[in-house]
């Protein structure tokens, strides 16, 4: 029985290949978007972790420092004086291939004969090129490097060739003395972006003389302090253990901590990767929400298709019920079909998702690079877990979407086959219920937004509730709108003009869902457009207000408390002496350790670095700060004279601090409290930072030079000439730019960070388009006979095409009209709930009427386009065939 | 009834392709119908009665042969022109009523008028009058699926007649009706043909109808066979084949 029953279902599906294909496309697209975001996001973060593993290997801890890095004497002290063997010094920085600006490499300086148990990626490569001689050459010959075989082949380099790189201090040449062979895909990917040198070469090339970027530490957590540990086998050990200690000595964390200077922290290796995840968490959640939006639109599509497939078979199902097929069997039949469609759709979705993920990876890496930290646009890393998650989501979403039509199918009476009007009147009763539920959803969404504190996930959930609520209200609003259209045009025009509106209302069970799906996609588009527009305007205003100087000198590179700081000072002095310069301001971007409440200074991994902007301001640059509260003239006096800081809005939001609070910072003289006296707008990053006066900073920390110098020209000066003069004073990567050039560059970065959002939003619109297309195709197929009657009584194929296109255009119009206010609600929620919670930014709501027209046009064009093919297909159908169809 | 030929069918052939096989419905069928003549068509299920009506109305196209209505060769017209011809000259009553479910009864009747550009306020009165004749005066604003089968069939007949076509094609118009309603419908057709001089081809099995028809044909062996030759005064019009 079951097999025959299944055949009845299968045969029906085969006879409707269009609908079958579109249902599968709906599932596939939804799954593809979700999977691609997950894969691209995870791959981006993994690229960061894997790059770290290249030199940290299985290190448990890492000694890190703020700007200026670590004094290399610390390494010697820990290793020789404290006898800690499992240490690996690292010097690293990003460099670029000369004349290939996009080809970034992580240049890592390592000690080739370091403890082998770190299992760094460069250590676990194949053996053929790892001879002691090669490593010895790396140490003994200056400016020598190793790269992977793949990189060499990509760059067309051979052993003994020169590799020219751009560092912050200019062009440098390295000699390739050996090629590394990766032994698996992961190491191949990591090594493809690595240049390995010895410590001394890296220090020289990067001008980090006597400094280290970090020291990797391997501690056996299972061993008690100072207890004998199992002997390890040093690979190419060159230094002897400290006298009186065994090679198996396990260092105590306390010993290391006590030995650290004020600007250094001992952190768990994992905590850094977690910190990176935490930093990108909001970004990641927002992207995933966009993916879920696509899936939600996809679910509407699945629901729509499955409802069609059930409704079209009401005769078949009625007949089956009349010969004794139970409700349960019907339910299983529909669920079985859905599972099959879900399996096929999900499978295609996974394949599509992997392909799409590759494209998104580039965009996501770009955004992370622009906002958070440097990562390489690595290749996609696909894990079974991610694919499993996507598959589960696709199948669950399909089953969830198919439940209502499956229940509907079981209600089909075996005695009478429901006539259309009964179905529609049933649907109208459902619409009334849906209106009530939509009210609950909308109120629930608003309440959730108000009561969910700082939770981003709950904030997004509230948007989804609101969207769902408005979607459920859409059929009722459509009916009202169509009635209005009929009233307005009905008196003035004939039946043919009224017919499209009548067709939309008469089949509201089908048209309503398609309109709701389109409405969701368009409102999300309008909402995001308004949000991005508001954000763009806010950022543009902020950048323009902040840019007070005429010219800005950028001094990139690692900041060092040495000769380099003195160079910066000399440059500043030369700038002051220029005839056309009226005054200067300066900023130093650095990091300093923050001491958390109840945690002893420098003694715990929980403490972390915070970004600090050190300002030297003048009367012209001070108005460049937009404070989030009322200020008086005393603020700047206190900023300069007292132990105070001002903090950015994101910093205040994320750390929950307010004016009057004190922040303890680890200075070279111990931990010191700094009072917060102001909170100001800053959109340069979402983690936020502190700002203090240079006077304050210099009191507690060594001079690290400058990151930028603002140049204020005298009145009437030719700025281009001044720029040329300044350019002559600059070296290496230093540059001078006008305020307008900086404004332009800032806005370019802004646009770049939203490329991924734009892409995902278009993807969800594409899914909605498929949804509307699918619904319209199904709708036209279902009413083939009705359309055949129209043809039989004398309506031409052209008139029929116009009728159908008119109907779809009306559907688009109503979707667009509902989407406009809903889009405003979405924009409001994004600006005042999601973005504030995610990034700590507040921004003004900038109304842009263009967005409304664009949204309306998008809905109208999408629906009309989606209606063209069904219209043509129906117009081409011979009336005799149409009349024969059931 | 005029002796002028309203419909001339010459060497008409029609076949369908189904499951890879060719099914011939008609082969070299010939028929001449006079203006005002009432023809009844009999035949087993699947014999091609509905196909014949579809061909005469221009809804379907023959494989070969000619259909000439009021001097216009239908088979020579494009699909678009056949549609335009149909909207002016043909009234079709379908077996399953085939009313437009999204239009009210009144709108179902106004639509054929609108298609031939009769859109004045008077047309509404014409529709109301016809509905009154059919005892459907109070159903103007009712949607078809709220009507009984008999009422729907009467609306379908009214729609076929409202634009005053020359030829009325009716596919078992009383098949789904009870005896009384069926008789009402037949009386209506009878009046129309006799009083208004319309040409009527009806597919039916109703014995009541057979008695009223001028000629009765049966579809046999892919052609028309005369089942009862009516009195055709002064014409000699006869069935060929």
Interface residues (C-beta under 8 A of the other chain):
Chain A: X419 X420 X421 X494 X495 X496 X498 X499 X502 X503 X505 X506 X507 X785 X786 X789 X790 X791 X792 X793 X794 X795 X796 X797 X798 X878 X879 X880 X883
Chain B: X51 X54 X57 X59 X60 X61 X79 X80 X83 X84 X86 X87 X88 X92 X94 X98 X99 X100 X101 X102 X103 X107 X110 X111 X112 X114 X115 X116 X119 X143 X145 X146 X159
